Amino acid sequence: MTAPRMCEACGLKPQAYHGRRFCYDCKPGTNGRPPPCRRCGATGDHWSERLCRRCHQFAPQLPDSCRDCLAWGATRTLKWLCAACASWRHLHPGTGECTSCHRDLAINEHQACRLCWFQTFFYQTQLGLPKDVLAANPGSQQLWLANMGNPKNGYRPHLRRDYRDPRHQIHPLGHDPSAGPRADPSPEQHDPGSAVPSVPDPDQLDLFAYDRVEATARRFGFGEPPSTRFAGILDQHVLDHAGRHGWSDKQTRTTRITLRVLQARHRITAEPIQASDLDGLTGLGLTVRLAFEVLADHDLLVDDRVPPLQSWFARQIEVLPNPMSSELQVWFDVLHHGSTTPPRSRPRHDVTIKTRTLWAMPTLRGWAAVGHQSLREITRDDILTVLPAQGTPRVTLGNALRSIFTTLKRHRVLFANPMARMRIGNLERRVPMPIDTARIREAFESPDPTTAAITTLIGIHGLRPSEACGLLLTDVRDHRIVLPDRTILLARATKARLDAYLAHRRNRWPGSINSHFLIHSRSAATLEQVKVPWLTRKLGMSANALRRDRILAEVHAGGDLRQICDFFGVTIATAEHYASTINHPELDDFTSQPSGSRTDGPY
């Protein structure tokens, strides 16, 4: 028997049969009703191959009750019997009906099973009463923990008492005569039928201390990690990493639970760990982002995941004919990985590849719809037919098609390049438009220190959104913002808002070692920088539009073009483009507002 694969739908149970892909809970048409176990006949807790969890060889096993005495802690090692019941069966071979519980088990000469006889011995023999199995088991029984008499569990055998010796007999009321006289008990204590109350010890420790990590990890149903040693090593790595990066208790506990479930689910006993296995835990509701950080920091991770861009591109070209999709796959591989052999090229950014693909896909689908099977069939006339006459659409489509045909021609996939010597023009530069000043003022005076600080960096001092994301704590010093290409002097009002943000950051994430100036709850636990979409969400407006508004305001305030280039880090062509909007008819309302530079103050 081989270990079954997990269900492709839920990932919590294995497939019902070999090669069926789904468990009985997810398999269509079963309504979650698996057949009974073919070995023990149990109707619940089905695992795979018509076997329950207790009978399947590769099912993760948790401690369960003993089949004979019902003591909790039995395992499959002794066929779900505790060690005492296994010895009892050896001493009393054969089975019979117990006179008390009426179960067919191994019984002694008193016609009692081990559970009923142990109850009789505890409540009657030690109290000096006659051995009566039925009287000692009137309606309930005391259950126990299995295999606790092993020296490995801290048990130390003591000298056995000879209960036939009157000096060692325990009084029916629980008093040992050899211990000396005692005060007369109360009338309630003289009742032989009442139990002797015990006084709890305030210093007594719990038998089983509740562990929030181990107990929560067990609830996912995969059992314990197969290697206790490796589990301890990973757990210590998490604690060390959390201490260095200032994680909260919740982040530390969640990451420890994730790694324990990972080891139990995939039976991991040593390094390295596959990233795809860890990524699959997201379907269980577990957070894997910080677990990736820990494993990558200690070189325990092998990233075998398929990049999202490859999966996305495969979905885009799956509707195209096979020859055309194969040619586009060559183009994608060259742009994504680059080429180290002639003709050499560097890898392109994922955004560049995705943008060019989106620009070209409508045209490629149109060619496929009219019967073209390969890009070798495309001629110059076909391109001129679909290429717009002018404007930005002509430039975007022309750039995408030029990239495809030029790359395939250079790598000898196509015989000719139909885009050769074809003029497509340049992108049309949009007229920068201002933003409502009330929105900027509201963001600048926001009670949220983070929003006010972002508005200060972008809307007042004109940083690019990418520069604000990559700004380090050491770049803001001596009342200045020091950037690689320029230095910006801080105004008094803006410095106060940056100081307020730093105080908020220090109180919110005191243990974070992230060296970036702007952080949030996710990046504070790592060394990553924030992203531009987060800036937009905090501002309530586009971060790039806020910077354009800042440059436009400086131009309309009468700023010199050379000073604008130095302050904002733009080229002279960009400064002239903004200056060309001074007399633009769409900006008449904006120019009618009071002029003034924001360099010396916010407004």
Secondary structure in CASP SS format (residue, H / E / C, confidence):
PFRMAT SS
TARGET T0000
AUTHOR 0000-0000-0000
METHOD secondary structure of the structure
MODEL  1
M C 1.00
T C 1.00
A C 1.00
P C 1.00
R C 1.00
M E 1.00
C C 1.00
E C 1.00
A C 1.00
C C 1.00
G C 1.00
L C 1.00
K C 1.00
P E 1.00
Q C 1.00
A C 1.00
Y C 1.00
H C 1.00
G C 1.00
R C 1.00
R C 1.00
F C 1.00
C C 1.00
Y C 1.00
D C 1.00
C C 1.00
K C 1.00
P C 1.00
G C 1.00
T C 1.00
N C 1.00
G C 1.00
R C 1.00
P C 1.00
P C 1.00
P C 1.00
C C 1.00
R C 1.00
R C 1.00
C C 1.00
G C 1.00
A C 1.00
T C 1.00
G C 1.00
D C 1.00
H E 1.00
W E 1.00
S E 1.00
E C 1.00
R C 1.00
L E 1.00
C E 1.00
R C 1.00
R C 1.00
C C 1.00
H C 1.00
Q C 1.00
F C 1.00
A C 1.00
P C 1.00
Q C 1.00
L C 1.00
P C 1.00
D E 1.00
S E 1.00
C C 1.00
R C 1.00
D C 1.00
C C 1.00
L C 1.00
A C 1.00
W E 1.00
G E 1.00
A E 1.00
T C 1.00
R H 1.00
T H 1.00
L H 1.00
K C 1.00
W C 1.00
L C 1.00
C C 1.00
A H 1.00
A H 1.00
C H 1.00
A H 1.00
S H 1.00
W H 1.00
R H 1.00
H H 1.00
L H 1.00
H C 1.00
P C 1.00
G C 1.00
T C 1.00
G E 1.00
E E 1.00
C C 1.00
T C 1.00
S C 1.00
C C 1.00
H C 1.00
R C 1.00
D E 1.00
L E 1.00
A C 1.00
I C 1.00
N C 1.00
E C 1.00
H C 1.00
Q C 1.00
A C 1.00
C C 1.00
R H 1.00
L H 1.00
C H 1.00
W H 1.00
F H 1.00
Q H 1.00
T H 1.00
F H 1.00
F H 1.00
Y H 1.00
Q H 1.00
T H 1.00
Q C 1.00
L C 1.00
G C 1.00
L C 1.00
P C 1.00
K C 1.00
D C 1.00
V H 1.00
L H 1.00
A H 1.00
A H 1.00
N C 1.00
P C 1.00
G C 1.00
S C 1.00
Q C 1.00
Q C 1.00
L C 1.00
W C 1.00
L E 1.00
A C 1.00
N C 1.00
M C 1.00
G C 1.00
N C 1.00
P H 1.00
K H 1.00
N H 1.00
G C 1.00
Y C 1.00
R C 1.00
P C 1.00
H C 1.00
L C 1.00
R C 1.00
R C 1.00
D C 1.00
Y C 1.00
R C 1.00
D C 1.00
P H 1.00
R H 1.00
H H 1.00
Q C 1.00
I C 1.00
H C 1.00
P C 1.00
L C 1.00
G C 1.00
H C 1.00
D C 1.00
P H 1.00
S H 1.00
A H 1.00
G C 1.00
P C 1.00
R C 1.00
A C 1.00
D C 1.00
P C 1.00
S C 1.00
P C 1.00
E C 1.00
Q C 1.00
H C 1.00
D C 1.00
P C 1.00
G C 1.00
S C 1.00
A C 1.00
V C 1.00
P C 1.00
S C 1.00
V C 1.00
P C 1.00
D C 1.00
P C 1.00
D C 1.00
Q C 1.00
L C 1.00
D C 1.00
L C 1.00
F C 1.00
A C 1.00
Y C 1.00
D C 1.00
R H 1.00
V H 1.00
E H 1.00
A H 1.00
T H 1.00
A H 1.00
R H 1.00
R C 1.00
F C 1.00
G C 1.00
F C 1.00
G C 1.00
E C 1.00
P C 1.00
P C 1.00
S C 1.00
T H 1.00
R H 1.00
F H 1.00
A H 1.00
G H 1.00
I H 1.00
L H 1.00
D H 1.00
Q H 1.00
H H 1.00
V H 1.00
L H 1.00
D H 1.00
H H 1.00
A H 1.00
G H 1.00
R H 1.00
H H 1.00
G C 1.00
W C 1.00
S C 1.00
D H 1.00
K H 1.00
Q H 1.00
T H 1.00
R H 1.00
T H 1.00
T H 1.00
R H 1.00
I H 1.00
T H 1.00
L H 1.00
R H 1.00
V H 1.00
L H 1.00
Q H 1.00
A H 1.00
R H 1.00
H H 1.00
R C 1.00
I C 1.00
T C 1.00
A C 1.00
E C 1.00
P C 1.00
I E 1.00
Q E 1.00
A H 1.00
S H 1.00
D H 1.00
L H 1.00
D H 1.00
G H 1.00
L H 1.00
T H 1.00
G H 1.00
L H 1.00
G C 1.00
L C 1.00
T C 1.00
V C 1.00
R H 1.00
L H 1.00
A H 1.00
F H 1.00
E H 1.00
V H 1.00
L H 1.00
A H 1.00
D H 1.00
H C 1.00
D C 1.00
L C 1.00
L E 1.00
V E 1.00
D C 1.00
D C 1.00
R C 1.00
V C 1.00
P C 1.00
P H 1.00
L H 1.00
Q H 1.00
S H 1.00
W H 1.00
F H 1.00
A H 1.00
R H 1.00
Q H 1.00
I H 1.00
E C 1.00
V C 1.00
L C 1.00
P C 1.00
N H 1.00
P H 1.00
M H 1.00
S H 1.00
S H 1.00
E H 1.00
L H 1.00
Q H 1.00
V H 1.00
W H 1.00
F H 1.00
D H 1.00
V H 1.00
L H 1.00
H H 1.00
H H 1.00
G C 1.00
S E 1.00
T C 1.00
T C 1.00
P C 1.00
P C 1.00
R C 1.00
S E 1.00
R C 1.00
P C 1.00
R C 1.00
H C 1.00
D H 1.00
V H 1.00
T H 1.00
I H 1.00
K H 1.00
T H 1.00
R H 1.00
T H 1.00
L H 1.00
W H 1.00
A H 1.00
M H 1.00
P H 1.00
T H 1.00
L H 1.00
R H 1.00
G H 1.00
W H 1.00
A H 1.00
A H 1.00
V C 1.00
G C 1.00
H C 1.00
Q C 1.00
S C 1.00
L H 1.00
R H 1.00
E H 1.00
I C 1.00
T C 1.00
R H 1.00
D H 1.00
D H 1.00
I H 1.00
L H 1.00
T H 1.00
V H 1.00
L C 1.00
P C 1.00
A C 1.00
Q C 1.00
G C 1.00
T H 1.00
P H 1.00
R H 1.00
V H 1.00
T H 1.00
L H 1.00
G H 1.00
N H 1.00
A H 1.00
L H 1.00
R H 1.00
S H 1.00
I H 1.00
F H 1.00
T H 1.00
T H 1.00
L H 1.00
K H 1.00
R H 1.00
H C 1.00
R C 1.00
V C 1.00
L C 1.00
F C 1.00
A C 1.00
N C 1.00
P C 1.00
M C 1.00
A C 1.00
R C 1.00
M C 1.00
R C 1.00
I C 1.00
G C 1.00
N C 1.00
L C 1.00
E C 1.00
R C 1.00
R C 1.00
V C 1.00
P C 1.00
M C 1.00
P C 1.00
I C 1.00
D C 1.00
T H 1.00
A H 1.00
R H 1.00
I H 1.00
R H 1.00
E H 1.00
A H 1.00
F H 1.00
E C 1.00
S C 1.00
P C 1.00
D C 1.00
P H 1.00
T H 1.00
T H 1.00
A H 1.00
A H 1.00
I H 1.00
T H 1.00
T H 1.00
L H 1.00
I H 1.00
G H 1.00
I H 1.00
H C 1.00
G C 1.00
L C 1.00
R C 1.00
P H 1.00
S H 1.00
E H 1.00
A H 1.00
C H 1.00
G C 1.00
L C 1.00
L E 1.00
L H 1.00
T H 1.00
D H 1.00
V E 1.00
R E 1.00
D C 1.00
H C 1.00
R E 1.00
I E 1.00
V E 1.00
L C 1.00
P C 1.00
D C 1.00
R C 1.00
T E 1.00
I E 1.00
L E 1.00
L C 1.00
A C 1.00
R H 1.00
A H 1.00
T H 1.00
K H 1.00
A H 1.00
R H 1.00
L H 1.00
D H 1.00
A H 1.00
Y H 1.00
L H 1.00
A H 1.00
H H 1.00
R H 1.00
R H 1.00
N H 1.00
R H 1.00
W C 1.00
P C 1.00
G C 1.00
S C 1.00
I C 1.00
N C 1.00
S C 1.00
H E 1.00
F C 1.00
L C 1.00
I C 1.00
H C 1.00
S C 1.00
R C 1.00
S H 1.00
A H 1.00
A H 1.00
T C 1.00
L C 1.00
E C 1.00
Q C 1.00
V C 1.00
K C 1.00
V H 1.00
P H 1.00
W H 1.00
L H 1.00
T H 1.00
R H 1.00
K H 1.00
L H 1.00
G C 1.00
M C 1.00
S C 1.00
A H 1.00
N H 1.00
A H 1.00
L H 1.00
R H 1.00
R H 1.00
D H 1.00
R H 1.00
I H 1.00
L H 1.00
A H 1.00
E H 1.00
V H 1.00
H H 1.00
A C 1.00
G C 1.00
G C 1.00
D C 1.00
L H 1.00
R H 1.00
Q H 1.00
I H 1.00
C H 1.00
D H 1.00
F H 1.00
F H 1.00
G C 1.00
V C 1.00
T C 1.00
I H 1.00
A H 1.00
T H 1.00
A H 1.00
E H 1.00
H H 1.00
Y H 1.00
A H 1.00
S C 1.00
T C 1.00
I C 1.00
N C 1.00
H C 1.00
P H 1.00
E H 1.00
L H 1.00
D H 1.00
D H 1.00
F H 1.00
T H 1.00
S C 1.00
Q C 1.00
P C 1.00
S C 1.00
G C 1.00
S C 1.00
R C 1.00
T C 1.00
D C 1.00
G C 1.00
P C 1.00
Y C 1.00
END
